[in-house]
Amino acid sequence: MIDDLWYKNAIVYCLDVKTFMDSNGDGVGDFEGLARRLGYLAGMGVNAVWLLPFNPSPMRDNGYDITDYYGVDPRMGSLGDFVDFTHEAKKHGIRILMDLVVNHTSDQHPWFKAAVRDPRSKYRDWYIWSKQKPQGADQGMVFPGVQKTTWSYHPKAKEYYFHRFYNFQPDLNMSNPEVRTELQRIMGFWLELGVSGFRMDAVPFVIQREGAHGRHTEQYEMLRNMRTFLQWRAGDAILLAEANVLPDKDVEYFGDEGDRMHMMFNFLVNQHVFGALATGEVRGLARALDRTRVTEETSQWAHFLRNNDELDLGRLSEEQRQRVFEEFGPEPRMQIYDRGLRRRLAPMFEGDRRRLELAYSLIFTLPGTPVLRYGDEIGMGEDLSLKERASVRTPMQWSTEPNAGFSAAKKTILPVIKEGPFGYSKVNVAEQRRDPNSLLNWTERIIRARKECPEIGWGEWRVLKTSSPHVLALRYDWRNNGVVFLHNFDAKGRSVTFGAGSANGGMLANLLSGDHSQADGRGQHRVELEGYGYRWYRVGGLDYILKRSR
């Protein structure tokens, strides 16, 4: 059992080393450059950084096609640079999570090459093979419209190999005990070098036992074994699962006693957040929150708006999905894989500061841990001229210097955004740092406010009834303290009436400004919310705030 539940109230910041900061002028971000920016992250209030893959890779899938699980891609530095970075992060009070990509390897990995070269090699059974192309090989693809099959023929091996993702990413056979042992070695290696846990990629596929004809069963016990190994090697390390599954499967990943995955990304709530943002109505979002309620103390959701991939809308109804497309991605070039959007948040909202603040205020107050994507704190844009998901992976915009201050090279790993309202001359850290009203400084203030509300990470929560279908009201209670949050998803101002939900809820003290709320004789509060407005309240009046400030 983990004793230090630090992740319950963490602020997680996701970044890609190779597009964050280049220290040596070769056009690729590196660990030395990232180490120089730790002060920036700590100043913002970040206390956990999730690193996208940085292992050696041909980079055909942004580093998710790995050729060596025990190394650092030379373009990003060395193992020594990584250790220096983790030590420096610790000095800043920042924990490091790294991507654990073990569903598949690159087809250039020595294991796969050995498996292809010799059918008697032990590595042959580290992958999944079939002499005939199985039925259903053209179904279950992760990237429809780009990917054509999940089984490809290898002429040298003279068999078909299984790949849930691209054909250059053959799946590992997790039913093989040697592969599972290797997975533990990989985890143990990086724990020794200073990481505090892993964001585990594609967990539902990792634990599947795939049959030659497409049948599979989930090996959920693997998750408990991984957790046990992790806690044995590092008592405060965590596992954060990428598992886009239906709510009836959540308990299988968290465990009946909260003894499997510590955290999971809440994809269902994420998709209904955008449904609510597109329609202005919150009923579907409130229902998604209730359907994904967790009760085990050690289990926690991770909430996000955007990430490294497409905005997946596959859990919405066709009508809901079309509403989101119409509102945030009406052009075909903005859409991807027949299910999602390949856009950053700021351009989706056409730079509307009200909507950006509403969205992030919401994410910081949902029941779980907020995950912020690099560049969203300044409102970075996208480059739709880049292929597939690369549109949202452009380099960090630090200043008005050439290449946005990211690199001194003539050519960078991906082009920086130069033109338009989101070009680096208009959107960058340096200028926003100097502007007290910038999105960056607003983000720092909202993170500070979030840290003063531990009830969100620890407390019991409920949706309060309001007089408006456009306003979501959430209340949290923990250790005799309560907080209430209101969010208006409508572009129009709304006058909303609600009860705070307890006898001591007669006075609500605003945590972000001075407009406190006093209940009427029936215990009802009436609050005027501007279009896309939000409020953070402390239950019980001003006395609590005054006591906290002494």
C-alpha positions in Angstrom: 0.0 0.0 0.0 1.3 3.4 -1.0 1.6 5.7 2.1 2.3 9.0 0.3 -0.7 9.9 -1.9 1.1 12.9 -3.3 -0.6 12.5 -6.7 -4.0 13.3 -5.2 -3.3 17.0 -5.3 -0.5 17.3 -7.8 -0.3 19.6 -10.8 0.9 17.5 -13.7 2.6 19.2 -16.8 3.0 17.1 -19.9 5.9 18.0 -22.3 7.9 16.5 -25.1 11.7 16.9 -24.4 12.5 17.3 -28.1 10.2 20.2 -28.6 10.6 22.0 -25.3 14.1 23.6 -25.2 17.2 23.1 -27.3 20.5 23.8 -25.4 23.1 23.0 -28.1 21.6 24.5 -31.3 20.9 21.3 -33.2 17.2 21.9 -33.6 16.1 19.2 -31.1 15.1 19.8 -27.5 17.2 18.1 -24.9 17.5 17.3 -21.2 20.0 20.1 -20.6 17.6 22.6 -22.1 14.7 21.2 -20.1 16.7 21.4 -16.9 17.2 25.1 -17.5 13.5 25.6 -17.6 12.7 23.8 -14.4 12.5 27.2 -12.6 9.8 28.2 -15.0 7.7 25.1 -14.3 8.2 25.4 -10.5 7.3 29.1 -10.6 4.1 28.2 -12.3 3.2 25.8 -9.5 3.9 22.5 -11.4 5.0 19.7 -9.1 5.0 16.7 -11.5 6.2 16.5 -15.1 5.1 13.8 -17.5 7.7 13.2 -20.2 6.7 11.9 -23.6 9.0 9.1 -24.9 12.7 10.0 -25.1 14.2 6.6 -25.8 16.2 5.9 -29.0 13.7 5.7 -31.9 13.5 6.1 -35.7 10.8 8.7 -34.8 8.3 7.4 -37.2 5.6 7.8 -34.5 7.0 10.7 -32.4 9.2 8.3 -30.3 6.5 5.7 -29.6 8.4 3.3 -31.8 11.2 2.5 -29.4 14.5 0.6 -30.3 16.1 0.6 -26.8 14.2 0.8 -23.5 17.3 1.4 -21.5 18.7 4.5 -23.3 18.1 8.1 -24.2 17.9 9.2 -27.8 21.3 10.8 -28.5 19.6 13.9 -29.9 18.1 14.6 -26.5 21.2 13.8 -24.4 22.7 10.9 -22.5 21.7 8.8 -19.5 24.0 11.1 -17.5 22.1 14.1 -18.7 18.8 12.4 -17.7 20.1 11.7 -14.1 21.3 15.3 -13.8 17.9 16.4 -14.9 16.0 14.3 -12.3 18.3 15.5 -9.5 17.7 19.1 -10.6 14.0 18.5 -10.7 14.0 17.1 -7.2 15.7 20.3 -6.0 12.7 22.2 -7.4 10.2 19.9 -5.8 9.2 18.4 -9.1 8.6 14.6 -9.6 9.2 13.0 -13.0 6.8 10.6 -14.7 7.9 8.9 -17.9 6.0 7.2 -20.7 6.1 3.4 -20.5 5.4 2.2 -24.0 5.4 -1.6 -23.9 2.4 -2.6 -26.1 4.8 -2.6 -29.0 8.4 -1.9 -30.1 9.8 -0.4 -33.3 10.3 -3.0 -36.1 14.0 -1.8 -35.8 14.3 -3.1 -32.2 17.0 -5.8 -31.9 14.3 -8.1 -30.3 12.2 -7.9 -33.5 15.1 -8.2 -35.8 16.2 -11.4 -33.9 12.6 -12.7 -34.1 12.5 -12.2 -37.8 16.0 -13.6 -38.5 15.6 -16.9 -36.6 12.3 -18.7 -35.9 14.1 -20.7 -33.1 15.2 -17.5 -31.4 13.6 -16.9 -27.9 12.5 -13.5 -29.3 10.2 -15.1 -31.8 7.7 -15.7 -29.1 8.2 -12.1 -27.8 5.9 -11.1 -30.6 2.6 -12.4 -32.0 2.6 -14.4 -35.2 0.3 -16.3 -37.6 1.0 -18.4 -40.6 -2.2 -17.2 -42.2 -3.7 -13.8 -42.1 -6.4 -14.1 -39.5 -10.1 -13.2 -40.0 -10.9 -9.7 -38.8 -7.4 -8.5 -39.6 -8.9 -5.3 -41.1 -10.8 -4.5 -37.9 -9.9 -2.9 -34.6 -7.4 -0.5 -36.0 -6.3 2.4 -33.8 -5.8 4.8 -36.8 -8.7 4.2 -39.2 -8.2 6.0 -42.5 -4.4 5.8 -42.2 -3.9 2.2 -41.0 -5.1 -0.6 -43.3 -4.7 -3.7 -41.2 -3.6 -5.1 -37.8 -1.7 -8.0 -39.4 1.1 -7.6 -41.8 3.2 -10.1 -43.7 6.9 -10.2 -43.1 8.7 -11.8 -46.1 11.8 -12.7 -44.1 9.9 -14.3 -41.2 7.4 -15.8 -43.7 4.6 -15.1 -41.3 2.1 -12.4 -40.4 2.8 -10.3 -37.3 0.2 -8.5 -35.2 0.3 -4.7 -34.7 -2.5 -2.8 -33.1 -0.9 0.4 -34.2 1.2 1.2 -37.3 2.8 -1.7 -39.2 6.3 -0.6 -38.1 5.2 -1.1 -34.4 4.9 -4.9 -33.8 3.0 -5.8 -30.6 4.9 -7.5 -27.8 3.4 -10.8 -26.6 2.6 -10.0 -22.9 1.4 -13.6 -22.4 5.1 -14.6 -22.5 6.5 -14.6 -18.9 9.9 -13.5 -20.2 8.4 -10.4 -21.7 6.6 -9.5 -18.4 9.9 -10.0 -16.6 11.6 -7.6 -19.0 8.9 -5.1 -18.4 9.8 -5.2 -14.7 13.4 -4.7 -15.5 12.6 -1.6 -17.5 10.5 -0.2 -14.7 13.2 -0.9 -12.1 15.9 0.6 -14.3 14.2 4.0 -14.6 13.1 4.0 -11.0 16.8 3.8 -10.0 17.5 6.8 -12.2 15.0 9.0 -10.4 11.6 8.7 -11.9 8.5 8.7 -9.6 6.3 6.7 -11.8 5.0 5.9 -15.3 2.3 7.0 -17.6 1.5 3.6 -19.1 0.6 3.7 -22.8 -2.3 1.8 -24.3 -3.0 -0.3 -21.2 -6.1 -2.2 -22.6 -3.9 -3.5 -25.4 -1.0 -4.3 -23.1 -3.1 -6.7 -21.0 -4.9 -8.4 -23.9 -4.1 -12.0 -24.7 -4.5 -11.9 -28.5 -5.6 -15.0 -30.3 -4.7 -15.8 -33.9 -8.3 -15.1 -35.0 -8.8 -11.8 -33.2 -10.2 -13.2 -29.9 -8.7 -11.8 -26.8 -9.1 -11.8 -23.0 -7.8 -9.2 -20.6 -5.1 -10.2 -18.1 -6.0 -7.8 -15.3 -3.8 -9.6 -12.8 -0.9 -8.1 -14.7 -1.8 -4.7 -13.4 -1.7 -5.8 -9.8 1.6 -7.5 -10.3 3.0 -4.3 -11.9 1.7 -2.3 -8.9 3.3 -4.7 -6.4 6.6 -4.6 -8.1 6.5 -0.8 -8.3 5.7 -0.3 -4.7 8.4 -2.8 -3.7 11.0 -0.9 -5.6 9.8 2.7 -4.8 7.1 3.1 -2.2 5.8 6.4 -3.5 6.0 5.7 -7.3 2.7 5.6 -9.2 1.2 4.2 -12.4 -1.0 6.5 -14.6 -3.0 4.5 -17.1 -4.0 5.5 -20.6 -7.2 3.4 -20.8 -10.1 4.7 -22.9 -12.6 2.2 -21.6 -16.3 2.3 -20.6 -17.2 3.0 -16.9 -18.1 -0.6 -16.2 -14.4 -1.5 -16.7 -13.0 1.2 -14.5 -12.9 -1.0 -11.4 -10.9 -3.6 -13.3 -8.1 -1.1 -13.9 -8.2 0.6 -10.4 -8.8 -2.8 -8.6 -11.6 -3.7 -6.2 -9.3 -2.5 -3.3 -7.5 0.2 -5.3 -4.5 -2.0 -5.7 -3.9 -1.8 -9.5 -3.5 1.5 -11.3 -3.1 4.5 -9.1 -4.5 6.9 -11.7 -6.3 6.8 -15.0 -7.1 9.4 -17.6 -10.8 10.1 -17.6 -11.6 10.0 -21.3 -15.3 9.8 -20.8 -15.5 13.1 -18.9 -13.0 14.7 -21.3 -15.3 14.0 -24.2 -18.4 15.2 -22.4 -16.5 18.4 -21.4 -16.2 19.2 -25.0 -19.8 18.2 -25.6 -20.8 20.7 -22.9 -18.5 23.4 -24.3 -20.1 22.9 -27.8 -23.7 22.8 -26.7 -23.7 24.9 -23.6 -25.6 22.3 -21.6 -24.1 20.3 -18.7 -26.4 17.3 -18.2 -24.3 14.9 -20.2 -21.1 16.1 -18.3 -22.8 15.7 -14.9 -23.9 12.2 -15.9 -20.3 11.3 -17.1 -18.9 12.5 -13.8 -21.3 10.3 -11.8 -20.7 7.3 -14.0 -16.9 7.5 -13.3 -17.1 8.0 -9.6 -14.4 6.2 -7.6 -14.6 5.3 -3.9 -11.2 3.8 -3.1 -8.9 6.3 -1.3 -5.8 5.5 -3.4 -7.6 5.7 -6.8 -7.6 8.9 -8.7 -8.7 10.3 -12.1 -6.5 12.5 -14.2 -8.4 15.2 -16.0 -7.2 16.9 -19.1 -8.4 19.1 -22.0 -5.8 18.4 -24.7 -2.9 16.0 -24.9 -0.3 14.7 -27.4 -2.8 12.9 -29.5 -6.1 13.8 -31.3 -9.1 14.9 -29.3 -10.9 11.6 -29.3 -14.7 11.9 -29.4 -15.5 8.3 -30.0 -17.6 7.9 -26.8 -20.0 10.6 -27.8 -23.2 9.9 -29.8 -23.0 10.7 -33.5 -25.2 13.8 -32.9 -23.0 15.0 -30.0 -19.8 14.4 -32.0 -21.2 16.4 -35.0 -22.0 19.3 -32.7 -18.4 19.3 -31.4 -17.1 19.1 -35.0 -19.4 22.0 -36.1 -18.3 24.2 -33.2 -14.6 23.4 -32.9 -13.4 21.7 -36.1 -15.8 22.3 -39.1 -13.1 21.8 -41.7 -12.2 18.3 -42.8 -8.4 19.1 -42.3 -9.1 19.7 -38.6 -10.6 16.3 -38.2 -8.8 12.9 -37.9 -9.4 9.2 -37.8 -13.2 9.6 -38.3 -13.5 10.3 -34.5 -11.6 13.3 -33.4 -9.9 16.7 -33.8 -6.2 17.5 -34.3 -6.4 21.0 -32.9 -5.0 22.9 -29.9 -7.4 24.4 -27.4 -6.8 28.2 -28.1 -7.6 28.1 -31.8 -10.6 25.8 -31.2 -11.9 28.7 -29.1 -10.7 31.3 -31.6 -8.6 32.8 -28.9 -11.6 33.6 -26.7 -10.1 34.3 -23.3 -13.4 33.7 -21.6 -13.7 30.2 -22.9 -10.1 29.4 -22.2 -10.5 30.5 -18.6 -13.8 28.6 -18.2 -12.2 25.4 -19.6 -9.2 25.5 -17.4 -11.1 26.6 -14.3 -13.3 23.5 -14.9 -10.3 21.1 -15.3 -8.7 22.4 -12.1 -11.9 21.8 -10.1 -13.1 18.4 -11.4 -12.8 15.5 -9.0 -9.2 14.4 -9.7 -5.8 15.6 -10.7 -5.4 18.2 -13.4 -3.0 17.6 -16.3 -1.8 20.6 -18.3 -0.2 20.3 -21.8 2.9 22.3 -22.5 2.1 25.6 -24.2 -1.5 25.7 -23.2 -0.7 28.0 -20.3 0.1 30.7 -22.9 -2.5 29.7 -25.5 -0.4 28.1 -28.2 -1.9 27.3 -31.5 -1.5 24.5 -34.1 0.0 24.0 -37.5 -2.6 22.1 -39.7 -0.1 21.9 -42.6 1.7 19.1 -40.6 0.6 15.5 -40.9 -1.8 13.8 -38.6 -1.2 14.6 -34.9 2.0 16.6 -35.5 -0.2 19.6 -35.9 -0.4 19.9 -32.1 3.3 19.0 -31.4 5.1 22.2 -32.5 8.0 23.6 -30.4 7.4 25.7 -27.2 7.2 29.4 -27.8 9.5 31.1 -25.3 10.1 34.6 -26.8 10.1 36.7 -30.0 13.6 35.6 -30.8 14.2 33.4 -33.9 12.5 30.0 -33.6 10.5 31.4 -30.7 13.6 31.1 -28.5 13.4 27.3 -28.7 16.5 26.8 -30.7 19.3 28.6 -32.4 19.3 26.1 -35.3 18.3 27.1 -38.8 15.9 24.1 -39.0 14.1 22.7 -36.0 12.7 19.2 -35.5 9.2 20.6 -36.2 8.6 24.1 -37.5 7.7 26.7 -35.0 4.4 28.6 -35.5 5.3 31.9 -37.2 2.2 33.3 -38.8 -1.3 34.3 -37.7 -2.7 35.2 -34.3 -0.9 32.3 -32.6 2.5 32.9 -34.1 5.4 33.2 -31.6 5.7 37.0 -32.1 2.2 37.3 -30.5 2.1 34.2 -28.2 5.2 33.6 -26.1 6.3 33.2 -22.5 8.5 36.3 -22.3 5.8 38.8 -23.1 3.1 37.1 -21.1 5.4 36.9 -18.1 5.6 40.7 -18.0 1.8 41.2 -18.5 -0.1 40.7 -15.2 -3.3 40.1 -17.1 -1.9 37.4 -19.4 -3.1 33.9 -19.7 0.2 32.7 -18.2 -0.2 34.8 -15.1 -3.8 33.8 -14.8 -2.8 30.1 -15.0 -0.2 30.7 -12.2 -2.9 32.3 -10.0 -5.5 29.5 -10.7 -2.9 26.8 -9.8 -2.2 28.6 -6.5 -5.9 28.7 -5.8 -6.2 25.0 -6.6 -3.4 24.1 -4.2 -5.4 25.9 -1.5 -8.4 23.6 -2.1 -7.2 20.1 -1.1 -10.8 19.1 -0.8 -10.8 18.6 -4.6 -8.2 15.9 -4.4 -9.3 14.3 -1.1 -12.9 15.1 -0.5 -16.3 13.6 -1.3 -18.1 15.4 -4.1 -21.5 15.9 -5.5 -23.3 17.8 -8.2 -25.6 20.5 -6.8 -29.0 21.2 -8.4 -29.2 24.6 -10.0 -31.9 26.6 -11.8 -30.0 26.5 -15.1 -29.2 23.7 -17.5 -26.1 25.6 -18.5 -24.4 25.8 -15.1 -22.5 23.0 -13.5 -22.2 23.3 -9.7 -19.8 21.0 -7.8 -19.4 20.8 -4.0 -16.5 19.0 -2.2 -16.3 18.2 1.6 -13.2 17.1 3.5 -12.3 17.4 7.2 -15.3 19.7 7.9 -14.3 22.1 5.2 -16.2 22.6 2.0 -15.8 24.3 -1.4 -18.3 25.0 -4.2 -17.5 25.7 -7.9 -19.9 27.2 -10.5 -19.2 27.1 -14.3 -21.5 28.7 -16.9 -21.1 27.0 -20.3 -23.4 29.4 -22.0 -22.1 32.5 -24.0 -25.0 34.4 -22.4 -24.9 35.6 -18.8 -27.1 33.5 -16.4 -28.7 34.2 -13.1 -28.5 30.9 -11.2 -30.2 29.8 -8.0 -28.8 26.9 -6.0 -28.5 25.6 -2.4 -25.0 25.1 -1.1 -26.0 21.7 0.4 -25.4 22.1 4.1 -26.5 24.0 7.2 -23.3 26.1 7.2 -23.7 27.0 3.6 -25.4 30.3 4.3 -22.2 32.2 3.4 -20.0 31.5 0.5 -16.7 33.4 0.3 -15.3 33.9 -3.2 -11.8 32.6 -3.4 -10.9 34.5 -6.6 -12.5 37.9 -6.0 -14.7 39.9 -3.6 -18.3 39.1 -4.6 -19.3 36.8 -1.7 -22.8 35.2 -1.7 -25.3 35.2 1.2 -28.2 32.7 1.2 -31.8 33.9 1.4 -34.3 32.8 4.0 -34.8 29.5 2.2 -31.1 28.8 2.1 -30.9 29.5 -1.6 -28.0 31.4 -3.2 -28.6 33.6 -6.3 -25.5 34.3 -8.3 -25.1 36.4 -11.5 -22.7 34.6 -13.9 -21.4 36.4 -17.0 -21.2 34.5 -20.2 -18.6 31.6 -19.7 -18.3 32.8 -16.1 -17.0 30.8 -13.2 -16.9 31.1 -9.4 -14.8 29.4 -6.7 -16.3 29.6 -3.2 -15.3 28.5 0.3 -18.3 27.3 2.3 -18.8 28.8 5.8 -18.0 32.4 5.3 -15.1 34.8 5.6 -14.0 33.6 9.0 -12.4 30.5 7.4 -10.4 32.6 5.0 -9.2 35.0 7.7 -8.1 32.1 9.9 -6.1 30.6 7.0 -4.4 33.9 6.3 -3.1 34.3 9.9 
